[in-house]
Amino acid sequence: MVLSLVTLASAVAELVSLGSALPFLAVLTEPEQLWKAPWIQQWAPKLGWSSPSELLGPAAGVFAFAAVTAALVRLANLWLSGQLAAAIGSDLSCEAYRKTLYQPYSVHVRRNSSAVINSVTGQIGTTVSAINLVLQTSTSTLVAISLLLGLFCIDWAVALSAAGLFGGSYVLIGFFSRRALLANGRIINDSRKDVVKSLQEGIGAIRDVILDGTQNLYLDIYRRSDRPQRQFQARNQFLSLFPRFSLEALGLIAISVLATALAAQKGGGAAAMPVLGAFALGAQRLLPAMQQTYSGWSNLKGFSADLGGVLEMLQQPLPDVLEVNKKLVLKSEVRFCEVCFSYGQGHAGVLNDLSLKIERGQRVGFIGSTGSGKSTTVDVLMGLLSPTKGQILVDELNLHDHAYPERLLAWRSAIAHVPQSIYLADSSIAGNIAFGVPTDQIDFDRVRLAAQQAQIASFIEASPDGYDSFVGERGIRLSGGQRQRLGIARALYKQAQVLILDEATSALDNDTEQAVMDAINQLDRNLTVVMIAHRLSTVAKCDRVIRLDHGRVVADGPPSEVLAQA
């Protein structure tokens, strides 16, 4: 509402500024003629004016006041537009990120992270610029219309000619440049995705890059991605700005033609000066307004690919976001009932009529060759993936019953997971163990207990900053084994009912792995532990070992029997 009023005030202020130029120019060229005006004769005695020369100061003051007021109103409009665009952009960014985070795990598996980063950062930033351009373009359009109305009041024929000349020129330029703007925008968007991807690959593999001396290779990959983006940005910028310089020259020619015509029509240059000056001032204000309108339109055309990407993110279907007040308590067992799963149509089945049972408190190990379905099985068990056929029953409750969507969320909250590749935030050790917990709500007694159980407490406490030590991005300051033990400590901090270990000890030496597994086996027997391992010794102390092959159970029993067949 405030912005609308300020926008309207901008148009009115520009019109008043243009109108105030007429008496000022008249005083400069023919003060005697203006002195004879009836309204001057009426007000001059009251204001103490006795000669035409006394009109110059007030006329100049009114003109200056109108010009300053118009500038201040436009500045206020610019500031308010920027604030509104920033607020809208922040809301859009948060909404796009929210919808991305709440997508099912199956969507994230198929999605490239560089595309997501590009959308949430680059494309949203472009969208904020586009919103600001829309607001500024609407203001410029309104100002241009008000200036044209003012010129029509002075001389409608000349004003109509000016509108046709300048407006028609911008329309023609826009018609012939629109396809290039759209095509360039698509190239810029695709190049920016490649830039993010090349940065992730180069920095993510920095150890290998340094060891192999392939810095120039990754720099070349980055350059090939970045250069098209910069080149086509420059092209769109040129297409956006070049009409200004062409039409400024055209405007000067038009004013010279107008001056000649008015001088001949009115019988002299002095008589034509007020009208000519008003038109010169009007053109000086009109051309920037028209240029800003065109520039806004051309930039929006160039941003079309980015705007499409943002709309695509905002239109992602959002699952029902439900609050989980309590975890789903595992009282007896979890059962897979003829479960099948594939990663989409046309893909081979990863799980094929898989049936098995895991009882509460059991330590169950999964073994099998690469591609046998172990990790997919635990992803389905955790509720990250939904079976394409069959059921997952927790104490006879179907996890994927659409009538009870909160059931699946309650089950997920009862699980702690340690993947083979641990993600560590660039935060403190305590913050990484209590991952996702606000700093002021971290239970440091639980942090220390989890660290002791994961056999990493002695390392942490020997560090200068202890649990406040920072681990670096992705835990780069830690060894592979230390990262895995922090991941195990994070899972133990949750004090969940079900603990999933997916190759969680593969980076540990034998003695440390044995100590960690002994600590886990000494935990409450109500804790259900499911582990995946290639190293057979890891599952040797489990209650049961299940061997998978092509998504089916081929062996299930005590470790001594199953491992003997492996």
C-alpha positions in Angstrom: 0.0 0.0 0.0 2.8 2.4 1.0 4.8 1.5 -2.1 1.7 2.1 -4.4 1.2 5.5 -2.9 4.9 6.4 -3.3 4.8 5.1 -6.9 1.8 7.3 -7.7 3.6 10.2 -5.9 6.6 9.7 -8.1 4.5 10.1 -11.3 2.8 13.2 -9.9 6.1 14.7 -8.7 7.7 14.3 -12.2 4.6 15.9 -13.7 4.8 18.9 -11.3 8.6 19.1 -12.0 7.9 19.3 -15.7 5.1 21.9 -15.2 7.3 24.1 -13.1 9.8 24.4 -15.9 7.4 26.4 -18.1 7.2 29.6 -15.9 10.9 29.4 -15.0 11.9 29.3 -18.7 9.3 32.1 -19.5 10.9 34.3 -16.8 14.4 33.7 -18.4 13.3 34.5 -21.9 10.3 36.9 -21.8 9.7 38.1 -18.2 7.5 41.0 -19.4 5.2 38.7 -21.2 4.7 36.6 -18.1 4.3 39.7 -16.0 1.1 40.5 -18.0 -0.5 37.2 -17.1 -3.8 37.9 -15.1 -2.8 35.6 -12.2 0.5 37.3 -11.8 -1.2 40.7 -11.8 -3.5 39.5 -9.1 -0.9 38.1 -6.8 2.1 40.4 -7.4 0.8 43.3 -5.1 0.0 40.8 -2.3 3.5 39.3 -2.6 5.3 42.6 -2.9 6.5 42.2 -6.5 6.7 45.5 -8.4 8.7 44.5 -11.6 9.2 41.5 -13.9 12.7 40.9 -12.7 11.4 40.0 -9.3 9.8 36.9 -10.8 13.1 35.1 -11.4 13.9 34.1 -7.8 10.4 32.6 -7.0 10.3 30.8 -10.3 13.7 29.4 -9.8 12.9 28.4 -6.3 9.6 26.6 -7.3 11.5 24.8 -10.1 14.3 23.7 -7.8 11.9 22.6 -5.1 9.8 20.5 -7.6 13.0 18.9 -9.0 14.4 18.0 -5.5 11.0 16.7 -4.4 10.7 14.5 -7.5 14.2 13.2 -6.8 13.5 12.4 -3.1 10.2 10.7 -4.0 12.0 8.5 -6.6 14.7 7.7 -4.0 12.0 6.6 -1.5 10.4 4.5 -4.2 13.7 2.9 -5.1 14.4 2.1 -1.4 10.9 0.7 -0.8 11.0 -1.4 -3.9 14.4 -2.9 -2.9 13.1 -3.7 0.6 10.0 -5.4 -0.8 11.9 -7.4 -3.4 14.3 -8.5 -0.7 11.5 -9.6 1.6 9.7 -11.5 -1.2 13.0 -13.0 -2.3 13.8 -14.3 1.2 10.3 -15.8 1.5 10.7 -17.5 -1.9 14.2 -18.8 -1.0 13.0 -20.3 2.3 9.9 -21.8 0.7 12.0 -23.3 -2.1 14.4 -24.8 0.4 11.6 -26.0 2.7 9.9 -27.8 -0.2 13.3 -29.3 -1.2 14.1 -30.6 2.3 10.6 -32.1 2.7 10.9 -34.1 -0.6 11.0 -37.9 -0.2 14.4 -39.5 0.0 13.7 -41.2 -3.4 13.6 -37.7 -5.0 16.9 -36.6 -3.4 18.6 -39.8 -4.7 17.7 -38.9 -8.3 18.6 -35.2 -7.9 21.9 -33.5 -8.6 23.0 -31.3 -5.6 24.6 -28.7 -7.9 21.2 -28.1 -9.5 19.6 -27.6 -6.1 22.3 -25.2 -4.9 22.0 -23.2 -8.2 18.3 -22.9 -7.8 18.2 -21.9 -4.1 21.1 -19.4 -4.4 21.7 -18.3 -8.0 18.2 -18.5 -9.4 16.6 -17.1 -6.3 19.0 -14.2 -6.5 18.1 -13.6 -10.1 14.4 -13.7 -9.1 14.9 -11.0 -6.5 16.5 -8.9 -9.2 13.5 -9.7 -11.4 11.0 -8.7 -8.7 12.9 -5.4 -8.2 12.8 -4.8 -11.9 9.1 -5.4 -12.1 8.5 -2.8 -9.3 10.9 -0.3 -11.0 9.4 -0.9 -14.4 5.9 -0.3 -13.1 7.1 3.0 -11.6 9.0 4.0 -14.8 5.9 3.2 -16.9 3.7 5.3 -14.7 6.2 8.1 -14.8 6.5 7.9 -18.6 2.7 8.1 -18.9 2.5 11.1 -16.6 5.3 12.9 -18.5 3.5 12.2 -21.8 0.3 13.6 -20.4 2.2 16.7 -19.4 3.6 17.1 -22.8 0.2 16.6 -24.4 -1.1 19.5 -22.3 1.7 21.7 -23.8 1.4 20.6 -27.5 -0.5 17.4 -28.3 0.8 17.0 -31.8 4.5 17.2 -30.8 3.8 15.0 -27.8 2.1 12.4 -29.9 5.1 12.4 -32.3 7.5 12.0 -29.4 5.5 9.1 -28.0 5.4 7.4 -31.4 9.1 8.0 -32.1 10.5 6.9 -28.8 7.9 4.3 -27.8 7.8 2.8 -31.3 11.6 2.5 -31.4 11.6 0.6 -28.1 8.8 -1.7 -29.2 10.7 -2.5 -32.5 14.0 -3.1 -30.6 12.2 -5.4 -28.1 10.5 -7.4 -30.9 13.8 -8.2 -32.7 15.8 -8.9 -29.5 13.4 -11.1 -27.5 14.6 -14.4 -28.9 18.2 -13.7 -28.3 17.4 -12.6 -24.7 15.6 -15.9 -24.1 18.3 -18.1 -25.7 21.1 -16.3 -23.8 19.2 -16.7 -20.5 19.0 -20.4 -21.0 22.7 -20.7 -21.7 23.5 -18.5 -18.6 21.3 -20.8 -16.4 22.9 -24.0 -17.7 26.4 -22.6 -17.4 25.8 -21.6 -13.8 24.8 -25.1 -12.9 28.0 -26.4 -14.5 30.0 -23.8 -12.5 28.6 -25.0 -9.2 29.2 -28.6 -10.3 32.8 -28.0 -11.2 33.4 -26.2 -7.9 32.0 -29.0 -5.9 34.1 -31.6 -7.8 37.3 -29.7 -7.5 37.0 -28.7 -3.9 35.4 -32.0 -2.8 38.3 -34.0 -4.3 41.0 -31.5 -3.2 43.3 -34.3 -1.8 43.3 -36.2 -5.1 43.6 -32.9 -7.0 46.7 -31.9 -5.1 48.2 -35.4 -5.2 47.6 -35.9 -8.9 48.6 -32.3 -9.7 45.4 -31.8 -11.7 44.7 -28.2 -10.6 44.9 -27.0 -14.2 42.5 -29.7 -15.4 39.8 -28.6 -12.9 40.6 -25.0 -13.6 40.0 -25.6 -17.3 36.7 -27.4 -16.5 35.7 -24.4 -14.4 36.8 -21.9 -17.1 34.8 -23.8 -19.8 31.7 -23.5 -17.6 32.2 -20.0 -16.4 33.2 -18.2 -19.6 29.9 -18.8 -21.5 28.0 -17.5 -18.5 30.0 -14.3 -18.5 29.9 -13.8 -22.2 26.1 -14.3 -22.5 25.5 -12.1 -19.5 27.5 -9.4 -21.3 25.4 -9.9 -24.5 22.1 -9.6 -22.6 23.5 -6.5 -20.8 24.3 -5.0 -24.2 20.9 -5.8 -25.6 19.4 -4.2 -22.4 21.4 -0.9 -22.6 22.2 -0.1 -26.2 18.8 1.5 -27.1 19.6 4.2 -24.6 22.5 5.6 -26.5 20.8 5.3 -29.9 17.7 7.0 -28.7 19.6 9.8 -26.9 21.1 10.7 -30.3 17.7 10.4 -31.9 16.2 12.6 -29.2 18.8 15.4 -29.8 17.9 15.3 -33.5 14.2 15.5 -32.7 14.7 18.5 -30.4 16.7 20.3 -33.0 13.9 19.6 -35.6 11.3 20.7 -33.0 13.3 23.9 -32.2 13.4 24.8 -35.9 9.7 24.1 -36.4 8.6 26.0 -33.2 10.8 29.0 -34.0 9.3 29.3 -37.5 5.7 28.8 -36.2 5.8 31.3 -33.4 7.8 33.9 -35.1 11.1 33.7 -33.2 13.3 31.5 -31.1 12.7 33.6 -27.9 8.9 32.9 -28.1 9.5 29.2 -28.6 12.0 28.8 -25.7 9.5 28.0 -22.9 7.8 25.3 -24.9 11.1 24.0 -26.3 12.7 24.0 -22.8 9.8 22.1 -21.4 10.0 19.5 -24.1 13.8 19.2 -23.7 13.3 18.7 -19.9 10.4 16.3 -20.6 12.6 14.3 -23.0 15.4 14.3 -20.5 13.0 12.7 -18.0 11.0 10.6 -20.5 13.9 8.8 -22.2 15.3 7.4 -18.9 11.8 6.3 -17.8 11.3 4.5 -21.2 14.8 3.1 -21.1 14.2 1.7 -17.6 10.9 0.2 -18.7 12.6 -1.5 -21.7 15.6 -2.5 -19.6 13.3 -4.1 -17.1 11.4 -6.0 -19.8 14.6 -7.2 -21.5 16.1 -8.4 -18.2 13.0 -10.3 -17.4 13.2 -12.0 -20.7 16.8 -12.9 -20.0 15.8 -14.2 -16.6 13.1 -16.5 -17.9 15.1 -19.7 -17.5 15.9 -18.8 -13.9 12.3 -17.8 -13.1 11.2 -21.1 -14.6 13.6 -23.0 -12.3 12.3 -21.2 -9.2 8.7 -21.9 -10.2 9.6 -25.5 -10.7 11.0 -25.7 -7.1 8.1 -23.8 -5.7 5.7 -26.2 -7.4 7.2 -29.3 -5.9 4.5 -31.3 -4.3 4.8 -30.9 -0.5 4.0 -34.0 1.6 1.8 -33.4 4.7 4.1 -31.9 7.3 3.0 -33.5 10.6 4.3 -33.0 14.1 5.5 -36.2 15.8 4.9 -36.0 19.5 6.3 -39.4 20.4 8.3 -42.1 18.8 6.8 -45.4 17.6 7.8 -47.9 20.2 9.0 -51.2 18.9 7.5 -53.8 21.3 8.0 -57.0 19.5 9.3 -57.2 15.9 9.7 -55.6 12.5 8.7 -57.8 9.5 9.3 -57.5 5.7 6.4 -59.2 3.9 7.3 -60.0 0.3 8.8 -56.6 -0.2 9.9 -55.5 -3.7 11.6 -52.3 -4.6 13.1 -50.7 -7.7 14.4 -47.2 -8.3 11.9 -46.4 -11.1 10.2 -47.8 -14.1 12.7 -49.6 -16.4 15.1 -50.3 -13.6 15.7 -53.8 -12.4 14.3 -54.8 -9.0 16.7 -54.3 -6.2 14.6 -56.2 -3.7 12.6 -59.1 -4.9 9.9 -60.6 -2.6 12.1 -60.0 0.4 10.6 -61.5 3.6 12.4 -61.4 6.9 11.8 -60.7 10.6 13.9 -58.7 13.1 13.0 -59.1 16.8 13.3 -56.3 19.3 16.7 -56.3 21.0 18.4 -58.5 18.4 21.8 -57.7 16.9 21.3 -58.6 13.2 24.0 -58.4 10.6 23.5 -58.2 6.8 26.2 -59.5 4.5 26.3 -60.1 0.7 28.2 -59.0 -2.4 28.1 -55.5 -3.8 24.6 -54.9 -5.3 22.9 -57.6 -3.3 20.5 -55.1 -1.8 21.9 -54.6 1.7 21.8 -50.8 1.8 18.4 -50.6 0.0 17.1 -53.0 2.6 18.0 -50.8 5.5 16.8 -47.7 3.6 13.4 -49.4 3.3 13.6 -50.5 7.0 14.2 -46.9 8.0 11.3 -45.6 6.0 13.4 -43.6 3.6 12.2 -45.6 0.7 8.7 -47.0 0.2 8.2 -50.6 -1.1 6.9 -50.8 -4.7 5.2 -54.0 -3.5 4.7 -55.7 -0.1 4.5 -54.3 3.5 6.8 -53.3 6.3 5.1 -54.2 9.6 6.1 -52.9 13.0 4.3 -54.9 15.6 1.7 -55.7 12.9 1.2 -52.0 12.1 1.7 -51.2 8.4 4.3 -48.4 8.2 3.0 -47.2 4.8 -0.7 -47.1 5.7 -1.9 -43.9 4.0 -4.6 -43.5 6.6 -1.9 -43.0 9.3 0.9 -40.9 7.7 2.2 -39.9 11.1 3.1 -43.6 11.8 6.0 -43.5 9.3 7.4 -40.2 10.8 7.1 -41.7 14.3 9.1 -44.7 13.2 11.8 -42.6 11.6 12.2 -40.7 14.8 12.9 -44.0 16.7 15.9 -44.8 14.5 19.6 -43.7 14.6 21.7 -44.3 11.5 25.4 -44.4 10.9 26.3 -44.4 7.2 29.6 -45.3 5.7 30.2 -41.8 4.6 29.7 -39.5 7.6 28.6 -35.9 7.0 30.1 -33.5 9.5 29.2 -29.9 9.7 31.8 -27.1 10.1 30.9 -26.9 13.7 32.2 -28.0 17.1 32.6 -31.7 18.1 29.7 -31.3 20.5 27.5 -29.7 17.9 28.3 -32.6 15.5 27.5 -35.3 18.1 24.2 -33.6 19.0 23.6 -32.9 15.3 20.4 -30.9 14.7 20.0 -29.8 18.3 20.2 -26.1 19.1 23.4 -25.2 21.0 21.6 -24.0 24.1 19.7 -27.3 24.3 22.6 -29.8 24.0 22.9 -32.3 26.8 26.6 -32.4 27.4 26.4 -35.4 29.8 24.8 -37.3 26.9 27.5 -36.0 24.5 30.3 -37.3 26.8 28.6 -40.6 27.3 28.1 -41.1 23.5 31.7 -40.2 22.9 32.9 -42.7 25.5 30.7 -45.5 24.0 32.1 -44.6 20.5 35.7 -44.8 21.8 36.5 -41.2 20.9 36.3 -39.5 24.2 40.0 -39.7 25.0 40.9 -38.0 21.6 38.4 -35.2 22.2 39.4 -34.5 25.8 43.1 -34.4 24.8 42.3 -31.7 22.2 43.0 -28.1 23.4 39.4 -27.0 23.1 37.9 -30.4 24.0 34.3 -30.7 22.9 34.3 -27.2 21.6 37.0 -28.0 19.0 35.9 -27.4 15.4 36.2 -30.2 12.9 36.4 -28.2 9.7 34.2 -28.5 6.7 33.1 -32.2 6.3 35.4 -33.0 9.2 38.5 -32.4 7.1 40.7 -31.9 10.2 39.9 -35.5 11.4 41.0 -38.9 10.2 38.6 -41.3 8.5 38.3 -43.4 11.7 37.7 -40.3 13.9 34.9 -39.2 11.5 33.3 -42.6 11.7 33.5 -42.7 15.5 31.9 -39.2 15.7 29.2 -40.5 13.5 28.6 -43.5 15.8 28.6 -41.1 18.8 26.0 -39.0 17.0 23.8 -42.0 16.6 24.3 -43.1 20.2 23.4 -39.5 21.4 19.9 -40.0 20.0 19.3 -42.9 22.4 17.1 -44.4 19.7 15.3 -47.8 19.8 16.9 -49.0 16.6 20.5 -48.4 15.6 21.5 -48.9 11.9 25.2 -49.3 11.1 25.8 -49.2 7.4 29.5 -50.1 7.0 29.9 -47.8 10.0 33.2 -49.3 11.2 34.9 -49.9 7.9 37.5 -47.1 8.4 38.4 -48.3 11.9 41.4 -50.5 12.8 40.6 -53.9 14.1 41.3 -53.1 17.8 39.1 -49.9 17.7 36.4 -51.7 15.8 36.3 -54.4 18.4 36.2 -51.9 21.2 33.3 -50.0 19.5 31.3 -53.2 18.8 31.9 -54.4 22.4 30.5 -51.0 23.7 27.5 -51.3 21.4 26.8 -54.9 22.5 26.9 -53.8 26.1 24.1 -51.3 25.5 20.6 -51.9 26.7 19.3 -55.2 25.3 16.1 -53.4 24.3 18.2 -51.6 21.7 17.8 -53.3 18.3 21.0 -53.1 16.2 21.1 -53.8 12.5 24.5 -53.6 10.8 25.8 -54.0 7.3 29.4 -55.2 6.8 31.8 -56.5 4.2 34.3 -57.4 7.0 32.8 -60.7 8.3 34.5 -60.2 11.7 32.2 -57.2 12.3 29.1 -59.3 12.4 30.7 -62.3 14.2 29.1 -61.4 17.5 25.6 -60.7 16.2 22.6 -62.8 17.3 21.8 -63.5 13.6 23.4 -62.9 10.2 21.4 -62.6 7.0 23.0 -63.1 3.7 21.4 -61.4 0.7 21.8 -62.0 -3.0 19.9 -60.1 -5.7 17.5 -58.8 -3.2 16.5 -62.1 -1.6 17.5 -63.9 1.6 19.7 -66.8 0.8 20.9 -67.6 4.3 19.6 -66.6 7.8 20.9 -68.0 11.0 23.6 -67.9 13.7 26.9 -66.3 12.7 28.8 -69.5 12.9 26.5 -71.2 10.3 26.0 -68.3 7.9 29.6 -67.1 7.9 30.9 -70.6 7.3 28.9 -70.6 4.0 30.1 -67.1 3.0 
